[in-house]
Each structure stands twice: as C-alpha cells, then as structure tokens.
Amino acid sequence: MISKIIRNPEPLETFFIPEKIIHREKQIRDIFTSVILPLKNGIGSSAFVYGQSGTGKTATMKRIMGSENEIHIFYENAISISSFKKVMGDLAYSMGISIEGKFSYESVFRSIERIRNKNVLLIVDESLNLIRKDFEGLYTIMRAGELFGSSIGT
C-alpha cells in the first residue's frame, strides 16, 4: 500500500484561503477599522500590509475580501505589472469602464466616481517592485482624494 506524503494539497494552492487565519484577528480588526469602515462612509483610506514571506498577508487580505459585499474590492497581484496606471486601467475594466489607448489618472478616477454604486477598495499584492518602479503612480493613487475628489481605499 502506498501512503500519501501530502494528505491535503489544497492549502498549497495559491487560491486557498483558510477558514480561520490564526493570530491575525487584531490585524483584521485594524484593517477593518482603519480602511473598511471609513470607506463605507465614503472616506478613502490607505494602509500598507507588510511582513516576511509566508506570514499570512495575502490570506488575510483575501479573507477580508471574502467578508465584504458592500464594497467593490479589486485585487491585483503586481508581480508582473509595469505601472500603477496599468493597475488603475485594470480596476476600471473590472467595473465595466472602457479605457482605450493612453489615459490619465484623472480620467480613470473621474469615471469610477461617476459610475460606481459601491465604494471601491484596491488591493495591490506583491507591490514592492512596482513601488520601486513607479513611486509617482503610488503617490497619485494614495492622494486621489485630494487630487481628484475620489474616495477609493487602497
């Protein structure tokens, strides 16, 4: 009889989210209090979630994504994305906004503000290299409220 070394391979898949994320209750509460609640009240807020590989950052954010239905949550893994403008174009597309050719941040934020019926949370996973390449784009997204009157959470 051949025994399996791995009894349940599901947790090794990238899409897997555990039912309970242990030792992250405080962080989930903090993100909810500082980002989700303000966003539900129309106030854009941003947070950086950082830490060593394998500590549950992505799983924590995906758990939050799965628990919220009042907010349009857009998740982008930026490991191979070239700019924050591309991320915003993908966000617009996910909301049914057609963006063709060159576009400005302002046009994307204004379009999102016009058509949305829910507040928007943008989650950019694996963003360190993207931040290094396009810090101005990150700055623009984080200041969208002041620059364009947008209340997108990041």
KOLSE-190100 format. One line per 10 residues: their letters; for each residue z, y, x of N, C-alpha, C, O. Coordinates in Angstrom, 2 decimals, m for minus. Layout:
BEGIN
a	Z,Y,X,Z,Y,X,Z,Y,X,Z,Y,X  ...
END
This chain:
BEGIN
miskiirnpe	0.00,m1.18,0.84,0.00,0.00,0.00,0.00,1.26,0.89,0.78,1.37,1.84  m0.88,2.18,0.55,m0.98,3.42,1.32,m0.16,4.50,0.62,m0.36,4.75,m0.57  0.74,5.11,1.34,1.54,6.19,0.75,0.93,7.53,1.12,0.31,7.68,2.18  1.10,8.49,0.24,0.58,9.83,0.48,1.55,10.61,1.35,2.76,10.52,1.18  1.00,11.37,2.27,1.84,12.26,3.08,2.18,13.50,2.26,3.31,13.98,2.27  1.18,14.00,1.54,1.39,15.17,0.69,1.40,14.70,m0.75,0.38,14.25,m1.27  2.53,14.81,m1.39,2.67,14.34,m2.77,2.01,15.26,m3.78,1.41,14.81,m4.75  2.12,16.57,m3.53,1.56,17.55,m4.46,0.83,18.62,m3.64,1.48,19.53,m3.12  m0.50,18.54,m3.53,m1.23,19.51,m2.71,m1.40,20.89,m3.37,m1.82,21.84,m2.71  m1.07,21.00,m4.65,m1.27,22.26,m5.37,m0.63,23.47,m4.69,m1.27,24.52,m4.62
pletffipek	0.62,23.38,m4.18,1.21,24.54,m3.52,0.47,25.01,m2.27,0.72,26.12,m1.79  m0.41,24.21,m1.74,m1.16,24.59,m0.55,m2.43,25.37,m0.89,m3.10,25.88,0.00  m2.76,25.47,m2.17,m3.94,26.19,m2.61,m3.64,27.69,m2.69,m2.51,28.09,m2.98  m4.66,28.52,m2.43,m4.45,29.97,m2.42,m4.16,30.53,m3.81,m3.54,31.59,m3.93  m4.59,29.84,m4.86,m4.36,30.33,m6.22,m2.98,29.98,m6.75,m2.59,30.47,m7.81  m2.23,29.15,m6.05,m0.94,28.65,m6.53,0.10,29.77,m6.58,0.27,30.52,m5.62  0.80,29.84,m7.71,1.93,30.75,m7.86,3.10,29.92,m8.38,3.00,29.34,m9.46  4.17,29.84,m7.63,5.30,29.03,m8.10,5.91,29.61,m9.38,5.84,30.81,m9.62  6.51,28.74,m10.18,7.15,29.20,m11.41,8.29,30.16,m11.12,8.48,31.13,m11.85  9.03,29.90,m10.07,10.13,30.79,m9.68,9.98,31.07,m8.19,9.81,30.15,m7.38
iihrekqird	10.05,32.33,m7.84,9.99,32.72,m6.44,11.42,32.98,m6.01,12.04,33.96,m6.42  11.93,32.09,m5.19,13.34,32.20,m4.82,13.56,33.33,m3.81,12.71,33.61,m2.96  14.69,33.95,m3.91,15.12,35.03,m3.02,14.21,36.25,m3.07,14.14,37.00,m2.10  13.53,36.47,m4.17,12.69,37.67,m4.32,13.00,38.42,m5.61,12.25,39.32,m5.99  14.09,38.07,m6.28,14.44,38.73,m7.53,14.65,40.23,m7.35,14.20,41.03,m8.17  15.35,40.61,m6.27,15.60,42.02,m6.01,14.29,42.77,m5.75,14.09,43.87,m6.27  13.41,42.19,m4.96,12.14,42.85,m4.66,11.28,42.99,m5.92,10.63,44.02,m6.11  11.28,41.98,m6.77,10.53,42.06,m8.03,11.10,43.18,m8.89,10.35,43.96,m9.47  12.44,43.26,m8.99,13.08,44.35,m9.75,12.73,45.71,m9.16,12.42,46.65,m9.89  12.78,45.81,m7.82,12.46,47.08,m7.16,11.03,47.52,m7.45,10.79,48.69,m7.75
iftsvilplk	10.08,46.60,m7.37,8.68,46.93,m7.65,8.53,47.31,m9.11,7.82,48.26,m9.44  9.18,46.59,m9.99,9.12,46.90,m11.41,9.67,48.30,m11.68,9.06,49.09,m12.41  10.82,48.62,m11.07,11.46,49.91,m11.29,10.68,51.07,m10.67,10.57,52.14,m11.27  10.15,50.86,m9.48,9.51,51.98,m8.77,8.02,52.13,m9.03,7.47,53.21,m8.81  7.35,51.07,m9.51,5.91,51.16,m9.73,5.53,50.89,m11.19,4.82,51.69,m11.80  5.98,49.78,m11.74,5.55,49.36,m13.08,6.09,50.29,m14.17,5.32,50.77,m15.00  7.39,50.55,m14.18,7.96,51.42,m15.22,7.36,52.83,m15.20,6.97,53.33,m16.26  7.27,53.48,m14.04,6.62,54.80,m14.05,5.18,54.73,m14.56,4.73,55.61,m15.30  4.47,53.69,m14.16,3.08,53.55,m14.58,2.96,53.39,m16.09,2.04,53.93,m16.71  3.88,52.66,m16.69,3.89,52.50,m18.15,4.12,53.84,m18.84,3.76,54.01,m20.00
ngigssafvy	4.72,54.78,m18.13,4.96,56.12,m18.66,3.91,57.12,m18.19,4.10,58.33,m18.31  2.79,56.61,m17.65,1.69,57.47,m17.24,1.87,58.16,m15.91,1.17,59.12,m15.61  2.80,57.68,m15.11,3.05,58.28,m13.80,2.60,57.30,m12.72,3.14,56.20,m12.61  1.62,57.71,m11.91,1.16,56.88,m10.81,2.20,56.82,m9.72,2.83,57.83,m9.39  2.40,55.67,m9.17,3.37,55.47,m8.12,2.81,54.43,m7.16,2.01,53.58,m7.55  3.22,54.49,m5.91,2.70,53.57,m4.91,3.83,52.92,m4.14,4.92,53.48,m4.02  3.55,51.72,m3.63,4.52,51.01,m2.80,3.76,50.16,m1.79,2.68,49.66,m2.07  4.34,50.01,m0.62,3.82,49.09,0.39,4.72,47.88,0.41,5.94,48.02,0.50  4.13,46.70,0.32,4.88,45.46,0.43,4.44,44.85,1.76,3.27,44.52,1.93  5.37,44.69,2.67,5.00,44.19,3.98,6.03,43.18,4.46,7.16,43.14,3.96
gqsgtgktat	5.64,42.37,5.41,6.53,41.37,5.98,5.74,40.32,6.72,4.51,40.36,6.76  6.45,39.39,7.30,5.84,38.31,8.06,4.99,37.43,7.15,5.21,37.35,5.94  4.01,36.78,7.75,3.16,35.84,7.02,4.02,34.72,6.43,4.92,34.19,7.08  3.72,34.38,5.18,4.42,33.27,4.54,5.73,33.61,3.88,6.46,32.71,3.47  6.06,34.90,3.77,7.35,35.28,3.19,7.29,35.50,1.68,8.31,35.79,1.06  6.11,35.37,1.09,6.01,35.46,m0.37,5.49,36.78,m0.91,5.66,37.05,m2.10  4.87,37.60,m0.08,4.38,38.90,m0.55,3.31,38.73,m1.63,3.41,39.31,m2.71  2.29,37.94,m1.34,1.21,37.74,m2.29,1.71,37.03,m3.54,1.38,37.42,m4.66  2.51,36.00,m3.36,3.05,35.27,m4.52,3.89,36.18,m5.40,3.84,36.08,m6.62  4.67,37.07,m4.78,5.49,38.00,m5.55,4.62,38.94,m6.37,4.88,39.15,m7.55
mkrimgsene	3.59,39.50,m5.74,2.70,40.41,m6.47,1.93,39.69,m7.56,1.72,40.24,m8.64  1.50,38.47,m7.30,0.79,37.71,m8.33,1.72,37.32,m9.48,1.29,37.23,m10.63  2.99,37.10,m9.18,3.98,36.81,m10.24,4.11,38.05,m11.13,4.15,37.93,m12.35  4.18,39.23,m10.52,4.25,40.48,m11.29,2.98,40.64,m12.12,3.04,41.04,m13.29  1.83,40.34,m11.53,0.56,40.44,m12.25,0.57,39.58,m13.50,0.10,39.99,m14.56  1.10,38.37,m13.37,1.11,37.44,m14.49,2.08,37.80,m15.59,1.98,37.29,m16.70  3.02,38.69,m15.28,4.05,39.03,m16.27,3.75,40.32,m17.02,4.45,40.66,m17.97  2.71,41.04,m16.62,2.41,42.33,m17.24,1.12,42.28,m18.04,0.07,41.92,m17.50  1.19,42.64,m19.31,m0.04,42.71,m20.11,m0.29,44.10,m20.67,m1.30,44.33,m21.33  0.61,45.03,m20.41,0.43,46.41,m20.87,m0.35,47.24,m19.86,m0.72,48.38,m20.14
ihifyenais	m0.60,46.66,m18.70,m1.24,47.39,m17.60,m2.49,46.64,m17.18,m2.50,45.41,m17.13  m3.56,47.37,m16.87,m4.75,46.76,m16.28,m4.45,46.60,m14.79,m4.37,47.59,m14.07  m4.29,45.36,m14.35,m3.97,45.12,m12.95,m5.22,44.59,m12.26,m5.82,43.61,m12.70  m5.58,45.25,m11.18,m6.74,44.83,m10.39,m6.26,44.41,m9.02,m5.61,45.19,m8.32  m6.58,43.18,m8.65,m6.17,42.62,m7.36,m7.40,42.48,m6.47,m8.41,41.94,m6.89  m7.30,42.97,m5.25,m8.39,42.84,m4.28,m7.81,42.35,m2.97,m6.87,42.95,m2.44  m8.37,41.27,m2.44,m8.00,40.83,m1.10,m8.95,41.53,m0.15,m10.15,41.28,m0.18  m8.42,42.39,0.67,m9.24,43.29,1.51,m9.56,42.71,2.87,m10.00,43.45,3.76  m9.37,41.44,3.06,m9.57,40.86,4.38,m10.99,41.11,4.91,m11.18,41.23,6.11  m11.98,41.19,4.01,m13.36,41.42,4.47,m14.00,42.63,3.80,m15.23,42.73,3.74
issfkkvmgd	m13.18,43.55,3.31,m13.68,44.76,2.66,m13.81,45.86,3.72,m12.97,45.96,4.61  m14.84,46.66,3.62,m15.10,47.66,4.67,m14.48,49.03,4.40,m14.28,49.80,5.34  m14.16,49.33,3.13,m13.61,50.67,2.86,m12.84,50.66,1.54,m13.06,49.81,0.68  m11.95,51.62,1.42,m11.23,51.79,0.16,m12.18,52.25,m0.95,m11.91,52.01,m2.13  m13.26,52.91,m0.59,m14.25,53.31,m1.59,m14.86,52.07,m2.24,m15.11,52.06,m3.44  m15.09,51.02,m1.45,m15.60,49.75,m1.98,m14.57,49.14,m2.94,m14.94,48.62,m3.99  m13.31,49.20,m2.58,m12.24,48.70,m3.46,m12.28,49.45,m4.79,m12.19,48.84,m5.85  m12.41,50.76,m4.73,m12.45,51.56,m5.97,m13.71,51.24,m6.79,m13.65,51.22,m8.02  m14.82,51.00,m6.12,m16.03,50.59,m6.84,m15.82,49.27,m7.55,m16.26,49.09,m8.69  m15.15,48.33,m6.88,m14.85,47.02,m7.50,m13.89,47.19,m8.68,m14.04,46.52,m9.70
laysmgisie	m12.90,48.07,m8.53,m11.97,48.35,m9.63,m12.73,48.91,m10.83,m12.54,48.46,m11.96  m13.59,49.88,m10.58,m14.38,50.46,m11.66,m15.22,49.39,m12.36,m15.28,49.35,m13.59  m15.86,48.54,m11.58,m16.68,47.46,m12.14,m15.84,46.54,m13.02,m16.29,46.10,m14.08  m14.62,46.24,m12.57,m13.73,45.35,m13.34,m13.37,45.95,m14.70,m12.98,45.24,m15.62  m13.50,47.28,m14.80,m13.17,47.97,m16.05,m14.43,48.28,m16.87,m14.35,48.96,m17.89  m15.58,47.76,m16.42,m16.81,47.97,m17.16,m17.51,49.27,m16.84,m18.40,49.70,m17.59  m17.12,49.92,m15.75,m17.74,51.18,m15.36,m18.84,50.87,m14.35,m18.60,50.23,m13.33  m20.04,51.32,m14.64,m21.17,51.07,m13.77,m21.24,52.17,m12.71,m21.39,53.35,m13.02  m21.13,51.76,m11.46,m21.23,52.69,m10.33,m22.43,52.24,m9.50,m22.45,51.12,m8.99  m23.40,53.10,m9.37,m24.60,52.73,m8.61,m24.79,53.68,m7.44,m24.50,54.88,m7.54
gkfsyesvfr	m25.28,53.15,m6.35,m25.57,53.97,m5.19,m24.32,54.61,m4.61,m23.22,54.06,m4.72  m24.50,55.76,m4.00,m23.36,56.48,m3.43,m22.56,57.13,m4.55,m23.12,57.63,m5.52  m21.27,57.13,m4.40,m20.40,57.75,m5.39,m19.21,58.36,m4.69,m18.89,58.02,m3.55  m18.56,59.25,m5.38,m17.39,59.91,m4.80,m16.13,59.30,m5.40,m16.15,58.71,m6.49  m15.02,59.45,m4.68,m13.73,59.02,m5.24,m13.48,59.75,m6.56,m13.03,59.15,m7.53  m13.78,61.04,m6.58,m13.53,61.82,m7.78,m14.27,61.24,m8.98,m13.69,61.15,m10.06  m15.53,60.85,m8.81,m16.29,60.32,m9.95,m15.68,59.01,m10.45,m15.66,58.76,m11.66  m15.18,58.17,m9.54,m14.55,56.91,m9.95,m13.26,57.19,m10.69,m13.04,56.65,m11.77  m12.39,58.03,m10.13,m11.11,58.32,m10.78,m11.32,59.00,m12.13,m10.62,58.67,m13.09  m12.24,59.92,m12.21,m12.52,60.59,m13.49,m13.05,59.59,m14.53,m12.66,59.65,m15.69
sierirnknv	m13.92,58.69,m14.12,m14.46,57.67,m15.04,m13.36,56.75,m15.54,m13.30,56.43,m16.73  m12.48,56.34,m14.64,m11.37,55.46,m15.03,m10.45,56.17,m16.01,m10.03,55.58,m17.01  m10.14,57.42,m15.74,m9.27,58.18,m16.63,m9.89,58.35,m18.02,m9.17,58.34,m19.02  m11.21,58.52,m18.08,m11.89,58.72,m19.37,m11.91,57.47,m20.24,m11.72,57.56,m21.45  m12.12,56.30,m19.64,m12.36,55.11,m20.47,m11.16,54.19,m20.64,m11.15,53.34,m21.53  m10.16,54.34,m19.83,m9.09,53.35,m19.87,m8.22,53.47,m21.12,m7.99,54.56,m21.65  m7.76,52.32,m21.57,m6.81,52.31,m22.67,m5.47,51.75,m22.21,m4.53,51.62,m23.00  m5.39,51.41,m20.93,m4.15,50.95,m20.33,m3.98,51.67,m19.00,m4.95,52.14,m18.41  m2.76,51.73,m18.54,m2.54,52.25,m17.20,m3.04,51.22,m16.20,m3.12,50.03,m16.51  m3.37,51.67,m15.01,m4.02,50.82,m14.02,m3.14,50.66,m12.78,m2.61,51.64,m12.25
llivdeslnl	m3.00,49.41,m12.34,m2.31,49.11,m11.10,m3.31,48.45,m10.16,m3.92,47.44,m10.51  m3.47,49.02,m8.99,m4.35,48.50,m7.96,m3.51,47.81,m6.89,m2.64,48.43,m6.29  m3.78,46.53,m6.67,m3.08,45.77,m5.63,m4.11,45.41,m4.56,m5.10,44.74,m4.84  m3.87,45.87,m3.34,m4.78,45.59,m2.23,m4.03,44.71,m1.24,m3.18,45.18,m0.48  m4.37,43.44,m1.26,m3.73,42.45,m0.39,m4.45,42.40,0.95,m5.63,42.75,1.04  m3.75,41.98,1.98,m4.34,41.88,3.32,m5.00,43.19,3.73,m6.13,43.19,4.22  m4.30,44.28,3.55,m4.91,45.61,3.72,m4.74,46.23,5.10,m5.26,47.32,5.33  m4.04,45.60,6.00,m3.74,46.23,7.29,m5.01,46.64,8.05,m5.10,47.78,8.51  m5.98,45.74,8.19,m7.21,46.10,8.90,m7.97,47.19,8.18,m8.56,48.07,8.80  m7.97,47.14,6.85,m8.65,48.16,6.07,m7.97,49.52,6.26,m8.64,50.55,6.36
irkdfeglyt	m6.66,49.54,6.32,m5.93,50.79,6.56,m6.30,51.35,7.93,m6.49,52.56,8.09  m6.39,50.48,8.90,m6.77,50.93,10.26,m8.18,51.52,10.28,m8.43,52.50,10.97  m9.10,50.91,9.51,m10.50,51.36,9.50,m10.70,52.59,8.63,m11.55,53.44,8.93  m9.93,52.70,7.55,m10.21,53.73,6.54,m8.93,54.38,6.05,m8.62,54.33,4.86  m8.17,54.97,6.96,m6.91,55.60,6.57,m7.14,56.75,5.60,m6.33,56.96,4.69  m8.23,57.49,5.76,m8.52,58.59,4.84,m8.72,58.09,3.42,m8.31,58.75,2.46  m9.35,56.92,3.27,m9.54,56.35,1.95,m8.22,55.98,1.30,m8.02,56.22,0.11  m7.32,55.39,2.09,m5.99,55.07,1.58,m5.27,56.35,1.16,m4.67,56.40,0.09  m5.34,57.36,1.99,m4.71,58.65,1.70,m5.25,59.21,0.38,m4.48,59.70,m0.45  m6.55,59.13,0.18,m7.18,59.64,m1.04,m6.67,58.89,m2.27,m6.36,59.50,m3.29
imragelfgs	m6.58,57.58,m2.18,m6.09,56.78,m3.31,m4.62,57.09,m3.59,m4.22,57.23,m4.75  m3.82,57.19,m2.53,m2.39,57.44,m2.72,m2.14,58.84,m3.29,m1.12,59.06,m3.94  m3.04,59.78,m3.06,m2.89,61.16,m3.54,m3.75,61.43,m4.77,m3.95,62.59,m5.13  m4.25,60.38,m5.42,m5.17,60.55,m6.55,m4.57,61.39,m7.67,m5.30,62.13,m8.33  m3.28,61.30,m7.88,m2.64,62.10,m8.92,m2.79,63.58,m8.65,m3.14,64.35,m9.54  m2.53,63.97,m7.42,m2.63,65.39,m7.04,m4.08,65.84,m6.94,m4.41,66.96,m7.33  m4.94,64.98,m6.41,m6.32,65.37,m6.15,m7.19,65.33,m7.40,m8.04,66.20,m7.60  m6.98,64.31,m8.25,m7.89,64.10,m9.39,m7.18,63.98,m10.73,m7.82,63.74,m11.75  m5.87,64.14,m10.75,m5.13,64.01,m12.01,m5.06,62.59,m12.51,m4.90,62.37,m13.71  m5.17,61.63,m11.62,m5.18,60.22,m12.01,m3.78,59.62,m11.90,m3.00,59.98,m11.01
sigt	m3.46,58.73,m12.80,m2.13,58.09,m12.77,m2.24,56.61,m12.45,m1.58,55.78,m13.08  m3.07,56.27,m11.49,m3.22,54.87,m11.06,m2.10,54.53,m10.12,m1.78,55.30,m9.21  m1.49,53.38,m10.32,m0.46,52.88,m9.41,m1.13,52.05,m8.33,m2.15,51.41,m8.56  m0.55,52.08,m7.16,m1.12,51.34,m6.03,m0.05,50.48,m5.40,m0.32,49.77,m4.43
END
